[in-house]
């Protein structure tokens, strides 16, 4: 099933490309204003929040108990986040000792050179299962391109889950960790991401765009982690002048049948170096065993 061919298609058109170009030019102008990075980074570290999610599995998957994932998205490096800021952020993640680090896209903002800002930061984390990433829309910005994203990931030993998955095994238990391309600008293929999954295998999907959730739920994806929305970024008292989800998946937890979506608010900022009532967020997802009384 190619999610991009279904009813929620949002493939890049000329208008979207023009908007992307304008965003890039505006941000490059604002980037040149002295002090914007330090201003944003001060806000980021002052208001950084950690959200803990329980990924419940049945007894038969008990071998997965305690597995922990750190999910970071929308860092928009270079826009208002420097290499030193990224290093500090990844050092905080390393302290948590996650088994895997999951990167949910929009790692860079408008320039390919922004990938280099991660050089020292990525060295800070060495999770036993590795670092995994999916592309966001900014990885496809004019002048960046997916080939640069893939080359950067390869250079750091990061596994890109772009319409593919991998099995994480522990003893006789296993989990299918997979990812899709960006729904807004890319070509997500959920079928390809799930190919190779065993029947009944708990599945964790990474999707930059949250609006893929219903399709994921229809395909028995147990958990989906997404970003893209920045939780509104500027959302005074929950009012969001800019909304990136057409389905109301602006932030936080959503359910559909037995499937769960968590939309992280991300860490960086786009256009302006400011967040209002949309605190930057690192999501820590931990696998636990569902007790019979949990229902
Ligand atoms: Fe973003």
Boltz pocket constraint, residues with backbone or C-beta under 6 A from the ligand:
constraints:
  - pocket:
      binder: B
      contacts: [[A, 74], [A, 76], [A, 105], [A, 106], [A, 136], [A, 228], [A, 229], [A, 230], [A, 266], [A, 270]]
      max_distance: 6.0
